[in-house]
Amino acid sequence: MNNLRTAPEVRREMAALIADAVAEPDDDRRRALLVLADHWADMLRRRSEATTSH
């Protein structure tokens, strides 16, 4: 069973988090949303590196 999201799903999640952050008036919440988007980007980058190294 594979519960990993596909690269396009990860990119959509990142885009949604960034869009929410842009519209967020609260600085702390905006920062938190951008940190979450950054974590998604790291996961995507690591997966890409793992698949290209095999």
mmCIF file of the N, C-alpha and C atoms, coordinates in Angstrom:
data_MODEL
# 
_entry.id   MODEL 
# 
loop_
_atom_site.group_PDB 
_atom_site.id 
_atom_site.type_symbol 
_atom_site.label_atom_id 
_atom_site.label_alt_id 
_atom_site.label_comp_id 
_atom_site.label_asym_id 
_atom_site.label_entity_id 
_atom_site.label_seq_id 
_atom_site.pdbx_PDB_ins_code 
_atom_site.Cartn_x 
_atom_site.Cartn_y 
_atom_site.Cartn_z 
_atom_site.occupancy 
_atom_site.B_iso_or_equiv 
_atom_site.pdbx_formal_charge 
_atom_site.auth_seq_id 
_atom_site.auth_comp_id 
_atom_site.auth_asym_id 
_atom_site.auth_atom_id 
_atom_site.pdbx_PDB_model_num 
ATOM 1   N N  . MET A 1 1  ? 0.839  -1.181 0.000  1.00 0.00 ? 1  MET A N  1 
ATOM 2   C CA . MET A 1 1  ? 0.000  0.000  0.000  1.00 0.00 ? 1  MET A CA 1 
ATOM 3   C C  . MET A 1 1  ? 0.885  1.245  0.000  1.00 0.00 ? 1  MET A C  1 
ATOM 4   N N  . ASN A 1 2  ? 0.674  2.115  -0.957 1.00 0.00 ? 2  ASN A N  1 
ATOM 5   C CA . ASN A 1 2  ? 1.485  3.312  -1.101 1.00 0.00 ? 2  ASN A CA 1 
ATOM 6   C C  . ASN A 1 2  ? 0.649  4.538  -0.749 1.00 0.00 ? 2  ASN A C  1 
ATOM 7   N N  . ASN A 1 3  ? 0.966  5.164  0.381  1.00 0.00 ? 3  ASN A N  1 
ATOM 8   C CA . ASN A 1 3  ? 0.240  6.356  0.820  1.00 0.00 ? 3  ASN A CA 1 
ATOM 9   C C  . ASN A 1 3  ? 0.956  7.645  0.458  1.00 0.00 ? 3  ASN A C  1 
ATOM 10  N N  . LEU A 1 4  ? 2.068  7.540  -0.280 1.00 0.00 ? 4  LEU A N  1 
ATOM 11  C CA . LEU A 1 4  ? 2.817  8.730  -0.653 1.00 0.00 ? 4  LEU A CA 1 
ATOM 12  C C  . LEU A 1 4  ? 2.041  9.516  -1.707 1.00 0.00 ? 4  LEU A C  1 
ATOM 13  N N  . ARG A 1 5  ? 2.084  10.809 -1.576 1.00 0.00 ? 5  ARG A N  1 
ATOM 14  C CA . ARG A 1 5  ? 1.458  11.663 -2.591 1.00 0.00 ? 5  ARG A CA 1 
ATOM 15  C C  . ARG A 1 5  ? 2.368  11.756 -3.801 1.00 0.00 ? 5  ARG A C  1 
ATOM 16  N N  . THR A 1 6  ? 1.760  11.906 -4.949 1.00 0.00 ? 6  THR A N  1 
ATOM 17  C CA . THR A 1 6  ? 2.536  12.052 -6.173 1.00 0.00 ? 6  THR A CA 1 
ATOM 18  C C  . THR A 1 6  ? 3.153  13.447 -6.214 1.00 0.00 ? 6  THR A C  1 
ATOM 19  N N  . ALA A 1 7  ? 4.129  13.623 -7.094 1.00 0.00 ? 7  ALA A N  1 
ATOM 20  C CA . ALA A 1 7  ? 4.772  14.939 -7.227 1.00 0.00 ? 7  ALA A CA 1 
ATOM 21  C C  . ALA A 1 7  ? 3.752  16.025 -7.566 1.00 0.00 ? 7  ALA A C  1 
ATOM 22  N N  . PRO A 1 8  ? 2.824  15.790 -8.493 1.00 0.00 ? 8  PRO A N  1 
ATOM 23  C CA . PRO A 1 8  ? 1.827  16.829 -8.770 1.00 0.00 ? 8  PRO A CA 1 
ATOM 24  C C  . PRO A 1 8  ? 0.944  17.145 -7.551 1.00 0.00 ? 8  PRO A C  1 
ATOM 25  N N  . GLU A 1 9  ? 0.625  16.142 -6.751 1.00 0.00 ? 9  GLU A N  1 
ATOM 26  C CA . GLU A 1 9  ? -0.167 16.381 -5.535 1.00 0.00 ? 9  GLU A CA 1 
ATOM 27  C C  . GLU A 1 9  ? 0.622  17.230 -4.540 1.00 0.00 ? 9  GLU A C  1 
ATOM 28  N N  . VAL A 1 10 ? 1.900  16.942 -4.403 1.00 0.00 ? 10 VAL A N  1 
ATOM 29  C CA . VAL A 1 10 ? 2.755  17.723 -3.495 1.00 0.00 ? 10 VAL A CA 1 
ATOM 30  C C  . VAL A 1 10 ? 2.853  19.170 -3.977 1.00 0.00 ? 10 VAL A C  1 
ATOM 31  N N  . ARG A 1 11 ? 3.029  19.344 -5.282 1.00 0.00 ? 11 ARG A N  1 
ATOM 32  C CA . ARG A 1 11 ? 3.099  20.705 -5.828 1.00 0.00 ? 11 ARG A CA 1 
ATOM 33  C C  . ARG A 1 11 ? 1.793  21.463 -5.607 1.00 0.00 ? 11 ARG A C  1 
ATOM 34  N N  . ARG A 1 12 ? 0.657  20.789 -5.764 1.00 0.00 ? 12 ARG A N  1 
ATOM 35  C CA . ARG A 1 12 ? -0.636 21.443 -5.505 1.00 0.00 ? 12 ARG A CA 1 
ATOM 36  C C  . ARG A 1 12 ? -0.768 21.843 -4.045 1.00 0.00 ? 12 ARG A C  1 
ATOM 37  N N  . GLU A 1 13 ? -0.325 20.978 -3.143 1.00 0.00 ? 13 GLU A N  1 
ATOM 38  C CA . GLU A 1 13 ? -0.371 21.280 -1.706 1.00 0.00 ? 13 GLU A CA 1 
ATOM 39  C C  . GLU A 1 13 ? 0.512  22.486 -1.389 1.00 0.00 ? 13 GLU A C  1 
ATOM 40  N N  . MET A 1 14 ? 1.708  22.517 -1.970 1.00 0.00 ? 14 MET A N  1 
ATOM 41  C CA . MET A 1 14 ? 2.607  23.652 -1.759 1.00 0.00 ? 14 MET A CA 1 
ATOM 42  C C  . MET A 1 14 ? 1.976  24.940 -2.276 1.00 0.00 ? 14 MET A C  1 
ATOM 43  N N  . ALA A 1 15 ? 1.389  24.883 -3.467 1.00 0.00 ? 15 ALA A N  1 
ATOM 44  C CA . ALA A 1 15 ? 0.767  26.074 -4.055 1.00 0.00 ? 15 ALA A CA 1 
ATOM 45  C C  . ALA A 1 15 ? -0.394 26.561 -3.192 1.00 0.00 ? 15 ALA A C  1 
ATOM 46  N N  . ALA A 1 16 ? -1.170 25.634 -2.652 1.00 0.00 ? 16 ALA A N  1 
ATOM 47  C CA . ALA A 1 16 ? -2.309 26.015 -1.800 1.00 0.00 ? 16 ALA A CA 1 
ATOM 48  C C  . ALA A 1 16 ? -1.822 26.680 -0.512 1.00 0.00 ? 16 ALA A C  1 
ATOM 49  N N  . LEU A 1 17 ? -0.777 26.134 0.088  1.00 0.00 ? 17 LEU A N  1 
ATOM 50  C CA . LEU A 1 17 ? -0.230 26.729 1.306  1.00 0.00 ? 17 LEU A CA 1 
ATOM 51  C C  . LEU A 1 17 ? 0.319  28.123 1.044  1.00 0.00 ? 17 LEU A C  1 
ATOM 52  N N  . ILE A 1 18 ? 1.004  28.285 -0.064 1.00 0.00 ? 18 ILE A N  1 
ATOM 53  C CA . ILE A 1 18 ? 1.562  29.599 -0.408 1.00 0.00 ? 18 ILE A CA 1 
ATOM 54  C C  . ILE A 1 18 ? 0.445  30.590 -0.693 1.00 0.00 ? 18 ILE A C  1 
ATOM 55  N N  . ALA A 1 19 ? -0.586 30.151 -1.408 1.00 0.00 ? 19 ALA A N  1 
ATOM 56  C CA . ALA A 1 19 ? -1.725 31.036 -1.688 1.00 0.00 ? 19 ALA A CA 1 
ATOM 57  C C  . ALA A 1 19 ? -2.408 31.465 -0.394 1.00 0.00 ? 19 ALA A C  1 
ATOM 58  N N  . ASP A 1 20 ? -2.558 30.527 0.537  1.00 0.00 ? 20 ASP A N  1 
ATOM 59  C CA . ASP A 1 20 ? -3.154 30.874 1.835  1.00 0.00 ? 20 ASP A CA 1 
ATOM 60  C C  . ASP A 1 20 ? -2.267 31.873 2.578  1.00 0.00 ? 20 ASP A C  1 
ATOM 61  N N  . ALA A 1 21 ? -0.957 31.679 2.492  1.00 0.00 ? 21 ALA A N  1 
ATOM 62  C CA . ALA A 1 21 ? -0.028 32.576 3.186  1.00 0.00 ? 21 ALA A CA 1 
ATOM 63  C C  . ALA A 1 21 ? -0.088 33.988 2.621  1.00 0.00 ? 21 ALA A C  1 
ATOM 64  N N  . VAL A 1 22 ? -0.206 34.106 1.307  1.00 0.00 ? 22 VAL A N  1 
ATOM 65  C CA . VAL A 1 22 ? -0.258 35.426 0.679  1.00 0.00 ? 22 VAL A CA 1 
ATOM 66  C C  . VAL A 1 22 ? -1.473 36.211 1.181  1.00 0.00 ? 22 VAL A C  1 
ATOM 67  N N  . ALA A 1 23 ? -2.575 35.516 1.341  1.00 0.00 ? 23 ALA A N  1 
ATOM 68  C CA . ALA A 1 23 ? -3.819 36.176 1.757  1.00 0.00 ? 23 ALA A CA 1 
ATOM 69  C C  . ALA A 1 23 ? -3.950 36.312 3.278  1.00 0.00 ? 23 ALA A C  1 
ATOM 70  N N  . GLU A 1 24 ? -3.037 35.725 4.034  1.00 0.00 ? 24 GLU A N  1 
ATOM 71  C CA . GLU A 1 24 ? -3.142 35.691 5.502  1.00 0.00 ? 24 GLU A CA 1 
ATOM 72  C C  . GLU A 1 24 ? -2.689 37.016 6.127  1.00 0.00 ? 24 GLU A C  1 
ATOM 73  N N  . PRO A 1 25 ? -3.575 37.663 6.879  1.00 0.00 ? 25 PRO A N  1 
ATOM 74  C CA . PRO A 1 25 ? -3.198 38.931 7.512  1.00 0.00 ? 25 PRO A CA 1 
ATOM 75  C C  . PRO A 1 25 ? -2.326 38.763 8.767  1.00 0.00 ? 25 PRO A C  1 
ATOM 76  N N  . ASP A 1 26 ? -2.396 37.612 9.398  1.00 0.00 ? 26 ASP A N  1 
ATOM 77  C CA . ASP A 1 26 ? -1.635 37.377 10.628 1.00 0.00 ? 26 ASP A CA 1 
ATOM 78  C C  . ASP A 1 26 ? -0.212 36.946 10.280 1.00 0.00 ? 26 ASP A C  1 
ATOM 79  N N  . ASP A 1 27 ? 0.782  37.715 10.712 1.00 0.00 ? 27 ASP A N  1 
ATOM 80  C CA . ASP A 1 27 ? 2.183  37.437 10.364 1.00 0.00 ? 27 ASP A CA 1 
ATOM 81  C C  . ASP A 1 27 ? 2.652  36.064 10.832 1.00 0.00 ? 27 ASP A C  1 
ATOM 82  N N  . ASP A 1 28 ? 2.289  35.676 12.055 1.00 0.00 ? 28 ASP A N  1 
ATOM 83  C CA . ASP A 1 28 ? 2.729  34.386 12.582 1.00 0.00 ? 28 ASP A CA 1 
ATOM 84  C C  . ASP A 1 28 ? 2.128  33.235 11.783 1.00 0.00 ? 28 ASP A C  1 
ATOM 85  N N  . ARG A 1 29 ? 0.858  33.346 11.482 1.00 0.00 ? 29 ARG A N  1 
ATOM 86  C CA . ARG A 1 29 ? 0.202  32.289 10.692 1.00 0.00 ? 29 ARG A CA 1 
ATOM 87  C C  . ARG A 1 29 ? 0.785  32.252 9.278  1.00 0.00 ? 29 ARG A C  1 
ATOM 88  N N  . ARG A 1 30 ? 1.046  33.404 8.676  1.00 0.00 ? 30 ARG A N  1 
ATOM 89  C CA . ARG A 1 30 ? 1.644  33.449 7.340  1.00 0.00 ? 30 ARG A CA 1 
ATOM 90  C C  . ARG A 1 30 ? 2.990  32.735 7.342  1.00 0.00 ? 30 ARG A C  1 
ATOM 91  N N  . ARG A 1 31 ? 3.801  33.054 8.337  1.00 0.00 ? 31 ARG A N  1 
ATOM 92  C CA . ARG A 1 31 ? 5.117  32.421 8.457  1.00 0.00 ? 31 ARG A CA 1 
ATOM 93  C C  . ARG A 1 31 ? 4.979  30.905 8.611  1.00 0.00 ? 31 ARG A C  1 
ATOM 94  N N  . ALA A 1 32 ? 4.029  30.477 9.427  1.00 0.00 ? 32 ALA A N  1 
ATOM 95  C CA . ALA A 1 32 ? 3.822  29.040 9.649  1.00 0.00 ? 32 ALA A CA 1 
ATOM 96  C C  . ALA A 1 32 ? 3.391  28.340 8.355  1.00 0.00 ? 32 ALA A C  1 
ATOM 97  N N  . LEU A 1 33 ? 2.519  28.972 7.596  1.00 0.00 ? 33 LEU A N  1 
ATOM 98  C CA . LEU A 1 33 ? 2.089  28.386 6.321  1.00 0.00 ? 33 LEU A CA 1 
ATOM 99  C C  . LEU A 1 33 ? 3.262  28.261 5.355  1.00 0.00 ? 33 LEU A C  1 
ATOM 100 N N  . LEU A 1 34 ? 4.119  29.258 5.335  1.00 0.00 ? 34 LEU A N  1 
ATOM 101 C CA . LEU A 1 34 ? 5.287  29.203 4.450  1.00 0.00 ? 34 LEU A CA 1 
ATOM 102 C C  . LEU A 1 34 ? 6.289  28.146 4.908  1.00 0.00 ? 34 LEU A C  1 
ATOM 103 N N  . VAL A 1 35 ? 6.409  27.960 6.213  1.00 0.00 ? 35 VAL A N  1 
ATOM 104 C CA . VAL A 1 35 ? 7.272  26.890 6.728  1.00 0.00 ? 35 VAL A CA 1 
ATOM 105 C C  . VAL A 1 35 ? 6.715  25.536 6.296  1.00 0.00 ? 35 VAL A C  1 
ATOM 106 N N  . LEU A 1 36 ? 5.412  25.353 6.372  1.00 0.00 ? 36 LEU A N  1 
ATOM 107 C CA . LEU A 1 36 ? 4.809  24.097 5.924  1.00 0.00 ? 36 LEU A CA 1 
ATOM 108 C C  . LEU A 1 36 ? 5.057  23.876 4.436  1.00 0.00 ? 36 LEU A C  1 
ATOM 109 N N  . ALA A 1 37 ? 4.904  24.917 3.638  1.00 0.00 ? 37 ALA A N  1 
ATOM 110 C CA . ALA A 1 37 ? 5.175  24.795 2.205  1.00 0.00 ? 37 ALA A CA 1 
ATOM 111 C C  . ALA A 1 37 ? 6.632  24.406 1.969  1.00 0.00 ? 37 ALA A C  1 
ATOM 112 N N  . ASP A 1 38 ? 7.531  24.963 2.764  1.00 0.00 ? 38 ASP A N  1 
ATOM 113 C CA . ASP A 1 38 ? 8.945  24.627 2.645  1.00 0.00 ? 38 ASP A CA 1 
ATOM 114 C C  . ASP A 1 38 ? 9.194  23.153 2.982  1.00 0.00 ? 38 ASP A C  1 
ATOM 115 N N  . HIS A 1 39 ? 8.497  22.633 3.978  1.00 0.00 ? 39 HIS A N  1 
ATOM 116 C CA . HIS A 1 39 ? 8.624  21.209 4.329  1.00 0.00 ? 39 HIS A CA 1 
ATOM 117 C C  . HIS A 1 39 ? 8.163  20.327 3.169  1.00 0.00 ? 39 HIS A C  1 
ATOM 118 N N  . TRP A 1 40 ? 7.055  20.699 2.537  1.00 0.00 ? 40 TRP A N  1 
ATOM 119 C CA . TRP A 1 40 ? 6.574  19.952 1.369  1.00 0.00 ? 40 TRP A CA 1 
ATOM 120 C C  . TRP A 1 40 ? 7.626  19.991 0.262  1.00 0.00 ? 40 TRP A C  1 
ATOM 121 N N  . ALA A 1 41 ? 8.241  21.148 0.051  1.00 0.00 ? 41 ALA A N  1 
ATOM 122 C CA . ALA A 1 41 ? 9.277  21.275 -0.977 1.00 0.00 ? 41 ALA A CA 1 
ATOM 123 C C  . ALA A 1 41 ? 10.466 20.371 -0.658 1.00 0.00 ? 41 ALA A C  1 
ATOM 124 N N  . ASP A 1 42 ? 10.848 20.319 0.613  1.00 0.00 ? 42 ASP A N  1 
ATOM 125 C CA . ASP A 1 42 ? 11.949 19.438 1.019  1.00 0.00 ? 42 ASP A CA 1 
ATOM 126 C C  . ASP A 1 42 ? 11.616 17.977 0.751  1.00 0.00 ? 42 ASP A C  1 
ATOM 127 N N  . MET A 1 43 ? 10.386 17.578 1.068  1.00 0.00 ? 43 MET A N  1 
ATOM 128 C CA . MET A 1 43 ? 9.975  16.191 0.815  1.00 0.00 ? 43 MET A CA 1 
ATOM 129 C C  . MET A 1 43 ? 10.039 15.873 -0.675 1.00 0.00 ? 43 MET A C  1 
ATOM 130 N N  . LEU A 1 44 ? 9.550  16.786 -1.492 1.00 0.00 ? 44 LEU A N  1 
ATOM 131 C CA . LEU A 1 44 ? 9.573  16.568 -2.931 1.00 0.00 ? 44 LEU A CA 1 
ATOM 132 C C  . LEU A 1 44 ? 11.010 16.472 -3.438 1.00 0.00 ? 44 LEU A C  1 
ATOM 133 N N  . ARG A 1 45 ? 11.885 17.342 -2.952 1.00 0.00 ? 45 ARG A N  1 
ATOM 134 C CA . ARG A 1 45 ? 13.286 17.339 -3.358 1.00 0.00 ? 45 ARG A CA 1 
ATOM 135 C C  . ARG A 1 45 ? 13.969 16.030 -2.950 1.00 0.00 ? 45 ARG A C  1 
ATOM 136 N N  . ARG A 1 46 ? 13.713 15.567 -1.744 1.00 0.00 ? 46 ARG A N  1 
ATOM 137 C CA . ARG A 1 46 ? 14.333 14.321 -1.265 1.00 0.00 ? 46 ARG A CA 1 
ATOM 138 C C  . ARG A 1 46 ? 13.852 13.125 -2.080 1.00 0.00 ? 46 ARG A C  1 
ATOM 139 N N  . ARG A 1 47 ? 12.552 13.100 -2.377 1.00 0.00 ? 47 ARG A N  1 
ATOM 140 C CA . ARG A 1 47 ? 12.030 12.007 -3.202 1.00 0.00 ? 47 ARG A CA 1 
ATOM 141 C C  . ARG A 1 47 ? 12.657 12.012 -4.576 1.00 0.00 ? 47 ARG A C  1 
ATOM 142 N N  . SER A 1 48 ? 12.790 13.197 -5.135 1.00 0.00 ? 48 SER A N  1 
ATOM 143 C CA . SER A 1 48 ? 13.380 13.315 -6.469 1.00 0.00 ? 48 SER A CA 1 
ATOM 144 C C  . SER A 1 48 ? 14.825 12.823 -6.443 1.00 0.00 ? 48 SER A C  1 
ATOM 145 N N  . GLU A 1 49 ? 15.564 13.215 -5.413 1.00 0.00 ? 49 GLU A N  1 
ATOM 146 C CA . GLU A 1 49 ? 16.962 12.770 -5.290 1.00 0.00 ? 49 GLU A CA 1 
ATOM 147 C C  . GLU A 1 49 ? 17.037 11.271 -5.087 1.00 0.00 ? 49 GLU A C  1 
ATOM 148 N N  . ALA A 1 50 ? 16.113 10.706 -4.314 1.00 0.00 ? 50 ALA A N  1 
ATOM 149 C CA . ALA A 1 50 ? 16.114 9.269  -4.047 1.00 0.00 ? 50 ALA A CA 1 
ATOM 150 C C  . ALA A 1 50 ? 15.818 8.471  -5.307 1.00 0.00 ? 50 ALA A C  1 
ATOM 151 N N  . THR A 1 51 ? 14.913 8.963  -6.132 1.00 0.00 ? 51 THR A N  1 
ATOM 152 C CA . THR A 1 51 ? 14.556 8.225  -7.345 1.00 0.00 ? 51 THR A CA 1 
ATOM 153 C C  . THR A 1 51 ? 15.619 8.366  -8.429 1.00 0.00 ? 51 THR A C  1 
ATOM 154 N N  . THR A 1 52 ? 16.339 9.482  -8.438 1.00 0.00 ? 52 THR A N  1 
ATOM 155 C CA . THR A 1 52 ? 17.379 9.654  -9.461 1.00 0.00 ? 52 THR A CA 1 
ATOM 156 C C  . THR A 1 52 ? 18.680 8.973  -9.061 1.00 0.00 ? 52 THR A C  1 
ATOM 157 N N  . SER A 1 53 ? 18.850 8.661  -7.787 1.00 0.00 ? 53 SER A N  1 
ATOM 158 C CA . SER A 1 53 ? 20.100 8.014  -7.351 1.00 0.00 ? 53 SER A CA 1 
ATOM 159 C C  . SER A 1 53 ? 20.039 6.503  -7.459 1.00 0.00 ? 53 SER A C  1 
ATOM 160 N N  . HIS A 1 54 ? 18.873 5.955  -7.729 1.00 0.00 ? 54 HIS A N  1 
ATOM 161 C CA . HIS A 1 54 ? 18.760 4.493  -7.848 1.00 0.00 ? 54 HIS A CA 1 
ATOM 162 C C  . HIS A 1 54 ? 18.883 4.027  -9.251 1.00 0.00 ? 54 HIS A C  1 
# 
